[in-house]
Amino acid sequence: MSEETRPASERPVGERIAKFLARAGVSSRRDAEAMIAAGRVALNGQAVSHPATFVAADDIVLVDGKPVATPARTRLWRYHKPSGLVTTHRDPEGRPTVFEKLPSALPRVISVGRLDLTSEGLLLLTNDGALARLLELPATGWIRRYRVRVHGAVDPARLAALARGATIAGVRYGPIEAGLDSRKGENAWLSVALREGRNREIRKVMASLDLVVTRLIRISYGPFQLGLLPRGAVEEIPARVLREQLPKPAV
C-alpha cells in the first residue's frame, strides 16, 4: 500500500528527509540522497540510512554535524547571468561563479538548471531544491527560449527538421523549434525553443548543422521572462506570481 492510499492515521508524520534538505536549500533531492548514503546526515542524533526517513516539526536534522534550519517559504528569483561565469557553487578550475557574484543579502540559493560558461541570459534561482528539481523536469513541460547567434551557412529547411528531434553522436535530442530571424554575411540570429535543455544541447545540435554558436542568450524559462533585467541583476518574483505560475503540487 502506498503512502497516498493509506488511511491518514497510518501515514508517516512530516516529510521525507531528502525533500526536507532540498527545500532547506542544502542541495538537490538527488544530492541529498547521496549525502544520506555517505552517512553525512543525522536525525535527532542518529545517522540516517534511508532517504524515505520522515522529518517531523520538532526534529533536529544535522548535515556534517551542523544543524539544518527549518525550510523557509519557497522563493524564486530572476537573474541575468553574464557570460564568463560558471553555474556552480565551487569550481575546481578556479573560474568565477554565478554564486560568487550574487548580492550578499540573498539567502543560499541554487539554480534551476544551468547556463554554461559562455552562455548568458535568464537563470532562475531558488532557495528550495525540490522546486528546482521540479522545474528542471521535461515532464513539467516548460519551454526554454533562446536567441542564438551562429556563424555559418544557415539552411532554414534543416532548422525546421529539428522539430522532429535529432540524434547526434548516439544521443537522441527531443524536438527543437528553430527559425532564422536575420542574416548578415556568414552570421545569423536564430530563435530557438526546447523543453529538455541537456548539457550544451543547442551548441551540439547547431554544430551538427555546420553552425558555430558565437552567442547564446536565454530569454525565457517557462512563464518567466528575461525582459529588461540588466546584466548581472537579480529580481525576486513576487509570491503571488509564483503561486499563480507554478504547478499546483509544487506550492
Backbone as CSV, one residue per row, in Angstrom:
resi,resn,N_x,N_y,N_z,CA_x,CA_y,CA_z,C_x,C_y,C_z
1,MET,0.843,-1.197,0.000,0.000,0.000,0.000,0.880,1.249,0.000
2,SER,0.609,2.188,-0.896,1.403,3.413,-0.982,1.020,4.360,0.138
3,GLU,1.894,5.359,0.378,1.602,6.353,1.410,0.317,7.103,1.104
4,GLU,0.066,7.349,-0.203,-1.093,8.137,-0.592,-2.401,7.399,-0.333
5,THR,-2.369,6.036,-0.401,-3.604,5.270,-0.255,-3.830,4.787,1.175
6,ARG,-2.864,4.993,2.061,-3.073,4.620,3.451,-4.067,5.559,4.114
7,PRO,-4.793,5.069,5.125,-5.616,5.992,5.921,-4.738,7.063,6.536
8,ALA,-5.275,8.271,6.709,-4.486,9.400,7.227,-3.839,9.068,8.551
9,SER,-4.533,8.277,9.393,-3.996,7.957,10.722,-2.766,7.065,10.662
10,GLU,-2.552,6.386,9.509,-1.425,5.474,9.387,-0.262,6.069,8.596
11,ARG,-0.432,7.253,8.053,0.630,7.855,7.247,1.727,8.420,8.145
12,PRO,2.992,8.367,7.684,4.078,8.967,8.456,3.845,10.469,8.642
13,VAL,4.325,10.981,9.764,4.173,12.405,10.046,5.369,13.161,9.475
14,GLY,5.124,14.299,8.836,6.205,15.119,8.314,6.469,14.855,6.841
15,GLU,7.733,15.070,6.423,8.093,14.869,5.020,9.402,14.112,4.928
16,ARG,9.628,13.504,3.785,10.864,12.740,3.595,12.073,13.643,3.784
17,ILE,13.119,13.081,4.376,14.268,13.900,4.742,14.993,14.441,3.513
18,ALA,15.018,13.687,2.414,15.671,14.201,1.208,14.935,15.432,0.695
19,LYS,13.605,15.405,0.743,12.828,16.566,0.319,13.031,17.720,1.288
20,PHE,13.092,17.420,2.595,13.339,18.455,3.610,14.656,19.172,3.329
21,LEU,15.713,18.417,3.047,17.023,19.022,2.783,16.993,19.847,1.501
22,ALA,16.252,19.356,0.512,16.147,20.110,-0.735,15.405,21.421,-0.506
23,ARG,14.300,21.376,0.232,13.543,22.600,0.492,14.326,23.575,1.356
24,ALA,15.214,23.047,2.189,16.038,23.910,3.038,17.181,24.551,2.253
25,GLY,17.322,24.166,0.969,18.372,24.760,0.146,19.735,24.142,0.359
26,VAL,19.795,22.992,1.054,21.082,22.345,1.305,21.635,21.756,0.015
27,SER,20.754,21.164,-0.782,21.179,20.511,-2.020,19.934,20.140,-2.803
28,SER,20.145,19.571,-3.983,19.020,18.988,-4.702,18.600,17.710,-3.985
29,ARG,17.414,17.193,-4.308,16.968,15.959,-3.663,17.902,14.807,-3.999
30,ARG,18.359,14.753,-5.233,19.272,13.673,-5.635,20.580,13.747,-4.858
31,ASP,21.129,14.957,-4.722,22.368,15.109,-3.962,22.148,14.805,-2.483
32,ALA,20.956,15.148,-1.975,20.641,14.839,-0.578,20.665,13.332,-0.351
33,GLU,20.139,12.577,-1.304,20.154,11.123,-1.185,21.588,10.591,-1.162
34,ALA,22.467,11.210,-1.963,23.872,10.801,-1.954,24.525,11.138,-0.619
35,MET,24.170,12.284,-0.041,24.712,12.671,1.271,24.264,11.690,2.351
36,ILE,23.009,11.248,2.254,22.497,10.263,3.212,23.261,8.955,3.074
37,ALA,23.456,8.514,1.838,24.186,7.262,1.595,25.618,7.342,2.111
38,ALA,26.193,8.537,2.121,27.573,8.723,2.599,27.645,8.887,4.109
39,GLY,26.493,8.834,4.786,26.487,8.935,6.240,26.657,10.332,6.792
40,ARG,26.362,11.332,5.978,26.589,12.722,6.393,25.380,13.361,7.077
41,VAL,24.259,12.628,7.111,23.021,13.213,7.630,22.572,12.462,8.879
42,ALA,22.135,13.219,9.889,21.635,12.623,11.124,20.304,13.253,11.491
43,LEU,19.459,12.459,12.141,18.151,12.914,12.605,18.055,12.626,14.093
44,ASN,17.924,13.702,14.873,17.839,13.570,16.332,18.985,12.742,16.901
45,GLY,20.186,12.986,16.367,21.389,12.345,16.877,21.696,10.979,16.300
46,GLN,20.815,10.453,15.446,21.036,9.140,14.852,21.294,9.269,13.353
47,ALA,22.298,8.533,12.869,22.603,8.586,11.443,21.404,8.118,10.625
48,VAL,21.127,8.812,9.542,20.027,8.445,8.646,20.581,7.499,7.581
49,SER,19.881,6.388,7.380,20.367,5.401,6.419,19.499,5.290,5.182
50,HIS,18.328,5.961,5.179,17.421,5.817,4.037,16.735,7.148,3.742
51,PRO,16.662,7.557,2.467,16.050,8.855,2.128,14.552,8.916,2.401
52,ALA,13.911,7.761,2.668,12.482,7.759,2.975,12.205,8.048,4.445
53,THR,13.250,8.295,5.222,13.066,8.696,6.625,12.275,10.000,6.669
54,PHE,11.359,10.088,7.631,10.491,11.261,7.709,10.942,12.215,8.809
55,VAL,10.796,13.514,8.522,11.154,14.574,9.463,9.879,15.236,9.962
56,ALA,9.698,15.265,11.269,8.548,15.930,11.872,8.930,17.340,12.311
57,ALA,7.941,18.097,12.756,8.147,19.521,13.037,9.220,19.788,14.077
58,ASP,9.329,18.953,15.106,10.271,19.222,16.203,11.587,18.476,16.067
59,ASP,11.788,17.772,14.967,13.012,17.006,14.780,14.206,17.921,14.494
60,ILE,15.395,17.427,14.826,16.639,18.160,14.563,17.434,17.388,13.507
61,VAL,17.703,18.049,12.403,18.453,17.434,11.304,19.846,18.041,11.264
62,LEU,20.842,17.182,11.162,22.235,17.625,11.072,22.830,17.148,9.759
63,VAL,23.631,18.008,9.142,24.429,17.635,7.979,25.878,17.957,8.304
64,ASP,26.715,16.933,8.272,28.123,17.078,8.655,28.245,17.683,10.048
65,GLY,27.312,17.283,10.931,27.348,17.725,12.318,26.775,19.099,12.584
66,LYS,26.299,19.785,11.538,25.755,21.130,11.701,24.244,21.104,11.511
67,PRO,23.508,21.810,12.372,22.049,21.786,12.267,21.557,22.473,11.001
68,VAL,20.477,21.926,10.452,19.833,22.488,9.265,18.592,23.248,9.714
69,ALA,18.500,24.495,9.326,17.352,25.315,9.715,16.091,24.825,9.016
70,THR,14.956,25.028,9.670,13.674,24.684,9.064,13.533,25.432,7.738
71,PRO,13.112,24.749,6.692,12.998,25.417,5.389,12.143,26.680,5.454
72,ALA,12.652,27.732,4.831,11.887,28.977,4.735,10.848,28.821,3.634
73,ARG,9.976,29.808,3.498,8.994,29.744,2.420,9.723,29.717,1.083
74,THR,9.117,29.058,0.130,9.708,28.928,-1.194,9.775,30.284,-1.888
75,ARG,10.954,30.597,-2.404,11.159,31.859,-3.114,11.868,31.578,-4.436
76,LEU,11.658,32.466,-5.399,12.248,32.320,-6.731,12.702,33.689,-7.214
77,TRP,13.879,33.709,-7.843,14.440,34.959,-8.372,14.773,34.805,-9.853
78,ARG,14.696,35.921,-10.582,15.242,36.012,-11.935,16.637,36.613,-11.830
79,TYR,17.567,36.046,-12.565,18.939,36.562,-12.582,19.401,36.648,-14.024
80,HIS,19.988,37.784,-14.387,20.541,37.950,-15.731,22.013,37.560,-15.683
81,LYS,22.276,36.307,-16.052,23.649,35.798,-15.987,24.500,36.384,-17.106
82,PRO,25.647,36.975,-16.759,26.576,37.418,-17.807,27.393,36.231,-18.324
83,SER,27.965,36.387,-19.491,28.923,35.419,-19.996,30.163,35.448,-19.105
84,GLY,30.845,34.306,-18.995,32.093,34.262,-18.234,31.959,33.754,-16.820
85,LEU,30.755,33.325,-16.413,30.545,32.767,-15.077,30.074,31.324,-15.219
86,VAL,30.546,30.451,-14.334,30.075,29.069,-14.333,28.951,28.935,-13.310
87,THR,27.987,28.072,-13.620,26.835,27.898,-12.739,27.110,26.766,-11.768
88,THR,27.943,27.053,-10.786,28.276,26.078,-9.754,28.685,26.844,-8.507
89,HIS,28.572,26.196,-7.344,28.953,26.873,-6.099,30.465,26.879,-5.909
90,ARG,31.145,25.887,-6.477,32.595,25.806,-6.309,33.181,25.218,-7.569
91,ASP,34.102,25.940,-8.202,34.676,25.471,-9.455,36.108,24.984,-9.232
92,PRO,36.402,23.716,-9.539,37.753,23.189,-9.308,38.819,23.888,-10.129
93,GLU,38.417,24.561,-11.213,39.394,25.268,-12.039,39.590,26.713,-11.597
94,GLY,38.857,27.115,-10.561,39.036,28.465,-10.029,38.396,29.566,-10.853
95,ARG,37.489,29.217,-11.755,36.820,30.235,-12.556,35.745,30.936,-11.729
96,PRO,35.424,32.183,-12.058,34.378,32.892,-11.302,33.032,32.202,-11.465
97,THR,32.249,32.189,-10.396,30.960,31.506,-10.423,29.808,32.494,-10.280
98,VAL,28.644,32.033,-10.708,27.419,32.816,-10.559,27.210,33.204,-9.103
99,PHE,27.398,32.245,-8.204,27.028,32.458,-6.804,27.988,33.400,-6.083
100,GLU,29.210,33.519,-6.578,30.146,34.494,-6.014,29.746,35.922,-6.346
101,LYS,28.996,36.095,-7.433,28.647,37.430,-7.908,27.269,37.897,-7.427
102,LEU,26.538,37.052,-6.726,25.205,37.439,-6.268,25.295,38.382,-5.073
103,PRO,24.282,39.224,-4.871,24.282,40.125,-3.704,24.364,39.337,-2.407
104,SER,25.121,39.842,-1.448,25.318,39.130,-0.180,24.027,39.021,0.618
105,ALA,23.042,39.863,0.339,21.785,39.837,1.079,20.916,38.637,0.715
106,LEU,21.201,37.980,-0.402,20.409,36.825,-0.797,20.676,35.648,0.139
107,PRO,19.653,34.833,0.446,19.910,33.591,1.178,20.655,32.619,0.284
108,ARG,21.016,31.472,0.819,21.659,30.460,-0.014,20.659,29.995,-1.059
109,VAL,21.060,30.036,-2.316,20.172,29.651,-3.409,20.869,28.640,-4.305
110,ILE,20.058,27.948,-5.080,20.573,27.059,-6.114,19.899,27.441,-7.418
111,SER,20.461,27.004,-8.507,19.916,27.377,-9.810,18.933,26.333,-10.306
112,VAL,18.008,26.787,-11.123,17.098,25.892,-11.828,17.773,25.588,-13.158
113,GLY,18.389,24.425,-13.255,19.191,24.118,-14.435,20.464,24.952,-14.436
114,ARG,21.103,25.014,-15.583,22.377,25.725,-15.698,22.455,26.470,-17.020
115,LEU,23.361,27.426,-17.043,23.832,28.026,-18.287,25.339,27.870,-18.267
116,ASP,25.927,27.433,-19.389,27.360,27.181,-19.362,28.160,28.476,-19.349
117,LEU,29.473,28.339,-19.294,30.382,29.468,-19.083,30.118,30.635,-20.023
118,THR,29.966,30.365,-21.301,29.842,31.445,-22.279,28.397,31.777,-22.636
119,SER,27.441,31.099,-22.015,26.031,31.420,-22.246,25.593,32.517,-21.275
120,GLU,24.532,33.208,-21.641,24.059,34.322,-20.822,22.538,34.350,-20.834
121,GLY,21.990,35.296,-20.053,20.544,35.460,-20.056,19.886,34.978,-18.784
122,LEU,18.630,34.571,-18.900,17.808,34.275,-17.736,18.214,32.977,-17.047
123,LEU,18.506,33.096,-15.747,18.764,31.946,-14.898,17.861,32.096,-13.678
124,LEU,17.015,31.111,-13.430,16.148,31.143,-12.256,16.910,30.602,-11.059
125,LEU,16.748,31.270,-9.914,17.384,30.868,-8.669,16.307,30.640,-7.617
126,THR,16.505,29.664,-6.748,15.525,29.392,-5.707,16.224,28.931,-4.435
127,ASN,15.531,29.101,-3.312,16.027,28.592,-2.035,15.477,27.201,-1.741
128,ASP,14.766,26.608,-2.699,14.070,25.341,-2.499,14.546,24.323,-3.534
129,GLY,15.363,23.373,-3.094,15.910,22.390,-4.021,14.852,21.514,-4.665
130,ALA,13.765,21.228,-3.933,12.694,20.417,-4.512,12.019,21.156,-5.660
131,LEU,11.850,22.457,-5.508,11.262,23.259,-6.581,12.190,23.272,-7.794
132,ALA,13.491,23.448,-7.554,14.447,23.457,-8.664,14.356,22.164,-9.464
133,ARG,14.291,21.050,-8.757,14.205,19.757,-9.437,12.930,19.663,-10.261
134,LEU,11.804,20.107,-9.692,10.530,20.044,-10.403,10.581,20.845,-11.696
135,LEU,11.130,22.056,-11.631,11.124,22.932,-12.796,12.113,22.493,-13.869
136,GLU,13.079,21.668,-13.494,14.044,21.158,-14.464,13.497,19.972,-15.265
137,LEU,12.488,19.299,-14.738,11.998,18.085,-15.380,11.295,18.389,-16.703
138,PRO,11.629,17.658,-17.774,10.898,17.844,-19.043,9.392,17.624,-18.875
139,ALA,9.018,16.757,-17.909,7.601,16.465,-17.698,6.816,17.693,-17.258
140,THR,7.501,18.668,-16.661,6.822,19.900,-16.262,6.333,20.650,-17.493
141,GLY,7.021,20.449,-18.617,6.540,20.986,-19.889,6.892,22.433,-20.165
142,TRP,7.776,23.017,-19.355,8.116,24.422,-19.568,9.103,24.574,-20.727
143,ILE,8.799,25.510,-21.613,9.648,25.772,-22.770,10.733,26.783,-22.395
144,ARG,11.952,26.516,-22.808,13.064,27.459,-22.626,13.341,28.089,-24.004
145,ARG,13.352,29.412,-24.066,13.541,30.114,-25.342,14.870,30.865,-25.339
146,TYR,15.512,30.871,-26.509,16.848,31.459,-26.649,16.933,32.295,-27.917
147,ARG,17.822,33.290,-27.874,18.303,33.941,-29.090,19.725,33.442,-29.281
148,VAL,20.002,32.970,-30.487,21.287,32.316,-30.748,21.934,32.943,-31.979
149,ARG,23.159,33.431,-31.810,23.915,33.928,-32.957,24.854,32.823,-33.428
150,VAL,24.817,32.561,-34.723,25.645,31.491,-35.274,26.476,32.016,-36.437
151,HIS,27.568,31.304,-36.681,28.426,31.598,-37.832,28.377,30.394,-38.756
152,GLY,28.077,30.654,-40.016,27.996,29.581,-40.998,26.802,29.772,-41.906
153,ALA,26.649,28.859,-42.830,25.559,28.931,-43.802,24.308,28.282,-43.219
154,VAL,23.297,29.086,-42.958,22.061,28.590,-42.346,21.126,28.051,-43.429
155,ASP,20.655,26.844,-43.213,19.688,26.221,-44.122,18.348,26.154,-43.375
156,PRO,17.384,27.009,-43.714,16.098,27.008,-42.997,15.409,25.654,-42.971
157,ALA,15.568,24.872,-44.017,14.931,23.555,-44.063,15.519,22.620,-43.008
158,ARG,16.842,22.686,-42.831,17.478,21.843,-41.819,17.096,22.311,-40.409
159,LEU,16.929,23.608,-40.254,16.450,24.111,-38.959,15.059,23.575,-38.667
160,ALA,14.188,23.652,-39.637,12.809,23.201,-39.452,12.749,21.709,-39.129
161,ALA,13.684,20.937,-39.679,13.693,19.496,-39.444,13.993,19.146,-37.989
162,LEU,14.573,20.076,-37.237,14.861,19.819,-35.823,13.589,19.622,-35.005
163,ALA,12.458,20.047,-35.536,11.178,19.858,-34.837,10.851,18.381,-34.679
164,ARG,11.504,17.525,-35.458,11.282,16.086,-35.352,12.275,15.437,-34.391
165,GLY,13.156,16.239,-33.798,14.201,15.688,-32.945,15.431,15.355,-33.769
166,ALA,16.510,15.027,-33.080,17.753,14.712,-33.788,18.591,13.758,-32.946
167,THR,19.344,12.897,-33.625,20.285,12.003,-32.954,21.694,12.423,-33.353
168,ILE,22.506,12.772,-32.367,23.861,13.273,-32.614,24.830,12.487,-31.746
169,ALA,25.807,11.862,-32.360,26.809,11.059,-31.645,26.138,10.059,-30.714
170,GLY,25.052,9.463,-31.192,24.359,8.440,-30.424,23.407,8.941,-29.354
171,VAL,23.287,10.253,-29.232,22.401,10.846,-28.226,21.151,11.383,-28.920
172,ARG,19.980,10.995,-28.420,18.724,11.447,-29.007,18.244,12.704,-28.301
173,TYR,18.046,13.767,-29.082,17.529,15.032,-28.565,16.077,15.193,-28.994
174,GLY,15.274,15.756,-28.115,13.861,15.945,-28.390,13.627,17.055,-29.402
175,PRO,12.366,17.308,-29.723,12.031,18.344,-30.702,12.556,19.718,-30.297
176,ILE,13.079,20.432,-31.281,13.578,21.801,-31.086,12.930,22.690,-32.141
177,GLU,12.358,23.794,-31.692,11.836,24.782,-32.626,12.952,25.772,-32.934
178,ALA,13.324,25.911,-34.190,14.413,26.809,-34.565,14.047,27.533,-35.851
179,GLY,14.229,28.844,-35.856,13.917,29.630,-37.035,14.919,30.739,-37.239
180,LEU,15.081,31.149,-38.468,16.019,32.216,-38.826,15.352,33.569,-38.627
181,ASP,15.976,34.434,-37.825,15.463,35.786,-37.595,16.093,36.798,-38.551
182,SER,17.411,36.741,-38.672,18.109,37.695,-39.542,19.450,37.106,-39.941
183,ARG,20.005,37.631,-41.045,21.277,37.119,-41.529,22.072,38.273,-42.123
184,LYS,23.357,38.288,-41.824,24.261,39.286,-42.397,25.579,38.592,-42.693
185,GLY,25.830,38.378,-43.955,27.035,37.658,-44.340,26.998,36.235,-43.810
186,GLU,28.052,35.840,-43.099,28.143,34.489,-42.544,27.587,34.400,-41.134
187,ASN,27.023,35.476,-40.619,26.467,35.486,-39.264,24.949,35.598,-39.317
188,ALA,24.287,34.915,-38.391,22.830,34.936,-38.368,22.332,34.836,-36.937
189,TRP,21.150,35.402,-36.710,20.468,35.260,-35.425,19.311,34.296,-35.594
190,LEU,19.198,33.352,-34.665,18.131,32.363,-34.677,17.278,32.498,-33.415
191,SER,16.023,32.085,-33.517,15.171,31.872,-32.347,15.084,30.374,-32.133
192,VAL,15.353,29.942,-30.899,15.382,28.513,-30.591,14.551,28.260,-29.336
193,ALA,13.749,27.204,-29.355,12.942,26.831,-28.197,13.006,25.328,-28.003
194,LEU,13.139,24.902,-26.747,13.189,23.467,-26.434,12.637,23.238,-25.036
195,ARG,12.415,21.964,-24.727,11.846,21.621,-23.423,12.825,20.870,-22.525
196,GLU,13.863,20.247,-23.103,14.764,19.422,-22.303,15.951,20.212,-21.768
197,GLY,16.686,20.850,-22.621,17.843,21.624,-22.182,18.974,20.777,-21.638
198,ARG,19.397,19.753,-22.387,20.538,18.948,-21.950,21.826,19.753,-22.025
199,ASN,22.879,19.194,-21.433,24.160,19.880,-21.382,24.645,20.259,-22.782
200,ARG,24.805,21.565,-23.019,25.315,22.114,-24.278,24.508,21.643,-25.488
201,GLU,23.228,21.415,-25.277,22.384,20.848,-26.338,22.346,21.723,-27.582
202,ILE,22.107,23.010,-27.405,21.975,23.883,-28.577,23.289,23.932,-29.346
203,ARG,24.399,24.035,-28.647,25.694,24.106,-29.324,25.974,22.822,-30.116
204,LYS,25.651,21.680,-29.523,25.904,20.410,-30.200,24.998,20.241,-31.420
205,VAL,23.732,20.617,-31.256,22.797,20.472,-32.372,23.190,21.407,-33.519
206,MET,23.571,22.632,-33.194,23.972,23.570,-34.241,25.262,23.105,-34.922
207,ALA,26.165,22.534,-34.155,27.404,22.019,-34.752,27.096,20.914,-35.759
208,SER,26.043,20.139,-35.489,25.666,19.081,-36.436,25.133,19.661,-37.737
209,LEU,24.741,20.942,-37.715,24.287,21.636,-38.925,25.400,22.508,-39.521
210,ASP,26.632,22.284,-39.047,27.806,23.036,-39.504,27.702,24.515,-39.138
211,LEU,27.097,24.785,-37.985,26.976,26.155,-37.481,27.704,26.269,-36.152
212,VAL,28.464,27.342,-35.992,29.180,27.593,-34.739,28.423,28.653,-33.945
213,VAL,28.052,28.319,-32.728,27.345,29.276,-31.870,28.350,30.286,-31.321
214,THR,28.126,31.560,-31.608,29.019,32.607,-31.117,28.400,33.436,-29.994
215,ARG,27.100,33.284,-29.796,26.445,33.925,-28.659,25.142,33.181,-28.396
216,LEU,24.847,32.968,-27.105,23.633,32.241,-26.740,23.004,32.939,-25.532
217,ILE,21.770,33.404,-25.709,21.085,34.180,-24.673,19.740,33.517,-24.371
218,ARG,19.544,33.087,-23.133,18.223,32.558,-22.773,17.316,33.738,-22.434
219,ILE,16.169,33.807,-23.097,15.270,34.946,-22.898,14.032,34.589,-22.086
220,SER,13.761,33.286,-21.925,12.640,32.916,-21.062,12.787,31.475,-20.606
221,TYR,12.170,31.193,-19.484,12.123,29.842,-18.918,10.698,29.648,-18.447
222,GLY,9.919,28.869,-19.185,8.505,28.752,-18.863,7.842,30.116,-18.937
223,PRO,7.056,30.483,-17.918,6.332,31.761,-17.953,7.187,32.968,-17.573
224,PHE,8.439,32.735,-17.160,9.274,33.820,-16.658,10.208,34.342,-17.746
225,GLN,10.244,35.657,-17.884,10.959,36.321,-18.974,12.193,37.064,-18.472
226,LEU,13.216,37.134,-19.324,14.379,37.974,-19.016,13.987,39.446,-19.068
227,GLY,13.205,39.821,-20.064,12.740,41.193,-20.190,13.889,42.187,-20.229
228,LEU,13.741,43.262,-19.476,14.747,44.332,-19.454,15.642,44.259,-18.220
229,LEU,15.665,43.097,-17.575,16.525,42.940,-16.390,17.982,43.175,-16.795
230,PRO,18.670,44.125,-16.144,20.058,44.430,-16.534,20.993,43.248,-16.306
231,ARG,22.055,43.186,-17.077,23.043,42.125,-16.935,23.609,42.139,-15.503
232,GLY,23.604,40.992,-14.857,24.121,40.861,-13.502,23.107,41.166,-12.411
233,ALA,21.903,41.616,-12.780,20.893,41.995,-11.788,20.075,40.785,-11.356
234,VAL,19.536,40.872,-10.127,18.681,39.837,-9.555,17.380,40.493,-9.125
235,GLU,16.262,39.832,-9.413,14.962,40.371,-9.019,14.071,39.224,-8.552
236,GLU,13.513,39.364,-7.341,12.644,38.310,-6.825,11.290,38.338,-7.525
237,ILE,10.783,37.158,-7.811,9.451,37.020,-8.383,8.446,37.082,-7.248
238,PRO,7.463,37.974,-7.288,6.511,38.104,-6.180,5.837,36.781,-5.846
239,ALA,5.559,36.575,-4.561,4.961,35.320,-4.104,3.645,35.029,-4.818
240,ARG,2.852,36.066,-5.072,1.559,35.863,-5.747,1.771,35.315,-7.154
241,VAL,2.737,35.891,-7.877,3.032,35.434,-9.238,3.552,33.999,-9.198
242,LEU,4.400,33.716,-8.219,4.940,32.361,-8.084,3.817,31.351,-7.882
243,ARG,2.876,31.669,-6.999,1.755,30.760,-6.750,0.910,30.556,-7.998
244,GLU,0.715,31.611,-8.767,-0.126,31.512,-9.958,0.526,30.705,-11.074
245,GLN,1.843,30.783,-11.183,2.522,30.181,-12.327,2.989,28.743,-12.095
246,LEU,3.240,28.364,-10.855,3.785,27.028,-10.621,2.715,25.960,-10.675
247,PRO,3.108,24.737,-11.082,2.166,23.614,-10.988,1.675,23.492,-9.556
248,LYS,0.412,23.217,-9.370,-0.196,23.231,-8.038,0.537,22.394,-7.006
249,PRO,1.018,21.151,-7.324,1.682,20.365,-6.290,2.975,20.978,-5.785
250,ALA,3.580,21.945,-6.518,4.884,22.497,-6.124,4.762,23.580,-5.090
251,VAL,3.585,24.108,-4.843,3.435,25.252,-3.943,3.105,24.777,-2.550
